[in-house]
Amino acid sequence: MDTLRIGILSILLSVSPNSLGKSAQLPFSLTISAPASVAPGSDVAIKITLTNSSETDIVIVDTDRECEYAVEIRAENGKPVSETQHKRDLKCKKIPFNGKRSIITLKPHKSMEDEMLIDRLYEMDRPGAYSIQLTREVPKEMGKGVVKSNILTIAVAE
């Protein structure tokens, strides 16, 4: 009997939410873009486009972009790039917030744009190619999960 219970539990744990009729559709998508190359020591600004991919209005709480988005940057050798002191000093915990806080309602298939200076967060002052990807958590009210952007490559070249 215990073997049967363990078997049923194993099956239940291996069933994905998608197979139970939940949609795999995430409520928004992320796209990032930037110039193909920048000079060493210059600002590395990326444009972030968040698009409502659902059929209903979604509400986005816009606070500090450096905390709302997780950033992954890798050098051309595939290794993660070092964080700046500014990044290490950020206080991005889920605690009461004292700064900017905007509530934005996005209609279906509409977008909002933002910009982030990536070099404020990561050491990108050496020549080479860097791959960048952003992620943003889906609020629990929208179903939870994580949305990943496209992967962008920027060359730091003289």
C-alpha positions as CSV (number, residue, x, y, z in Angstrom):
1,M,0.0,0.0,0.0
2,D,2.8,2.4,0.9
3,T,4.5,1.6,-2.5
4,L,1.2,2.6,-4.2
5,R,1.0,5.9,-2.3
6,I,4.6,6.7,-3.2
7,G,4.0,5.9,-6.8
8,I,0.9,8.1,-7.0
9,L,2.7,10.9,-5.2
10,S,5.6,10.6,-7.7
11,I,3.2,10.9,-10.6
12,L,1.5,13.9,-9.1
13,L,4.8,15.7,-8.5
14,S,5.9,15.0,-12.0
15,V,2.8,16.4,-13.7
16,S,3.5,20.0,-14.8
17,P,0.9,22.7,-14.3
18,N,0.6,23.0,-18.1
19,S,-0.6,19.5,-18.4
20,L,-3.3,20.2,-15.8
21,G,-4.9,22.8,-18.1
22,K,-3.0,25.9,-17.0
23,S,-1.8,28.1,-19.8
24,A,1.9,28.4,-20.4
25,Q,1.3,31.9,-21.7
26,L,3.1,34.5,-19.6
27,P,1.3,37.8,-19.1
28,F,4.1,39.9,-20.6
29,S,7.3,39.6,-22.7
30,L,10.6,41.4,-22.4
31,T,12.8,42.6,-25.3
32,I,16.1,44.4,-24.9
33,S,18.0,46.4,-27.5
34,A,21.2,48.5,-27.7
35,P,23.8,49.7,-30.1
36,A,25.9,46.8,-31.4
37,S,29.1,48.3,-30.0
38,V,30.3,51.0,-27.5
39,A,33.7,52.5,-26.7
40,P,35.5,51.3,-23.5
41,G,34.5,53.5,-20.5
42,S,31.3,54.8,-22.2
43,D,27.8,54.3,-20.9
44,V,26.2,51.0,-21.9
45,A,22.5,51.8,-22.1
46,I,20.0,49.2,-23.0
47,K,16.4,49.8,-24.0
48,I,13.9,47.5,-22.2
49,T,10.4,46.9,-23.8
50,L,7.8,45.2,-21.7
51,T,4.8,44.1,-23.7
52,N,1.5,42.9,-22.4
53,S,1.1,39.5,-24.2
54,S,-2.2,38.7,-22.6
55,E,-5.8,39.5,-23.7
56,T,-6.5,41.6,-20.5
57,D,-5.2,44.7,-18.9
58,I,-2.2,44.1,-16.7
59,V,-0.9,46.3,-13.9
60,I,2.8,46.9,-13.6
61,V,4.3,48.4,-10.4
62,D,7.3,50.4,-11.7
63,T,9.9,51.1,-9.0
64,D,13.6,50.8,-9.4
65,R,14.6,49.2,-12.7
66,E,17.9,48.1,-11.2
67,C,15.9,46.0,-8.7
68,E,12.9,45.0,-10.8
69,Y,15.1,43.2,-13.4
70,A,17.7,40.5,-12.8
71,V,20.6,41.0,-15.2
72,E,22.9,38.3,-16.4
73,I,26.0,39.4,-18.3
74,R,28.6,37.0,-19.6
75,A,31.9,37.8,-21.3
76,E,32.8,36.1,-24.6
77,N,34.5,33.3,-22.7
78,G,31.1,32.5,-21.1
79,K,32.1,33.6,-17.6
80,P,29.9,35.9,-15.6
81,V,31.0,39.5,-15.5
82,S,31.9,41.1,-12.1
83,E,29.4,43.3,-10.3
84,T,30.2,47.0,-9.7
85,Q,30.3,48.4,-6.2
86,H,27.0,50.1,-7.0
87,K,25.4,46.8,-7.7
88,R,26.8,45.3,-4.5
89,D,25.4,48.2,-2.5
90,L,21.9,48.0,-3.9
91,K,19.2,47.1,-1.4
92,C,16.7,45.2,-3.5
93,K,15.1,43.1,-0.8
94,K,11.3,42.8,-0.6
95,I,10.9,45.3,2.2
96,P,8.8,48.4,2.5
97,F,9.8,50.7,-0.4
98,N,10.7,54.4,0.0
99,G,11.5,55.5,-3.5
100,K,9.8,55.8,-6.9
101,R,6.6,53.8,-7.2
102,S,4.4,54.2,-10.3
103,I,1.3,52.0,-11.1
104,I,1.0,51.5,-14.9
105,T,-1.9,49.7,-16.6
106,L,-1.0,48.2,-19.9
107,K,-3.7,47.3,-22.3
108,P,-3.5,44.0,-24.2
109,H,-0.5,44.0,-26.7
110,K,0.6,47.5,-25.6
111,S,4.2,48.1,-24.4
112,M,6.1,50.3,-22.1
113,E,9.8,51.2,-22.5
114,D,12.5,51.9,-20.1
115,E,16.3,52.3,-20.2
116,M,19.0,50.9,-17.9
117,L,22.7,51.7,-17.7
118,I,24.1,48.2,-17.5
119,D,27.6,49.4,-16.8
120,R,26.5,50.9,-13.5
121,L,25.8,47.3,-12.4
122,Y,28.6,45.2,-14.1
123,E,32.2,45.8,-15.1
124,M,32.1,46.2,-18.8
125,D,35.1,48.4,-19.3
126,R,37.3,45.8,-21.0
127,P,37.2,45.3,-24.8
128,G,35.3,42.2,-25.9
129,A,31.8,40.9,-26.6
130,Y,29.3,40.7,-23.7
131,S,26.0,38.8,-23.8
132,I,23.2,40.3,-21.7
133,Q,19.8,38.9,-20.7
134,L,17.2,40.3,-18.3
135,T,14.6,38.5,-16.3
136,R,11.6,39.8,-14.4
137,E,9.4,38.0,-11.9
138,V,5.7,37.6,-12.8
139,P,3.7,38.9,-9.8
140,K,1.7,36.2,-8.0
141,E,-1.5,38.0,-9.0
142,M,-0.6,37.3,-12.7
143,G,0.3,33.6,-12.1
144,K,3.9,33.7,-10.9
145,G,7.0,32.6,-12.9
146,V,9.8,34.4,-14.6
147,V,9.9,36.2,-17.9
148,K,13.3,36.2,-19.8
149,S,14.3,38.7,-22.4
150,N,16.1,38.0,-25.7
151,I,19.9,37.6,-25.4
152,L,21.7,40.7,-26.6
153,T,25.4,40.9,-27.6
154,I,27.2,44.2,-27.2
155,A,30.9,44.7,-28.3
156,V,33.1,47.0,-26.2
157,A,35.6,48.0,-28.8
158,E,37.9,51.0,-29.5
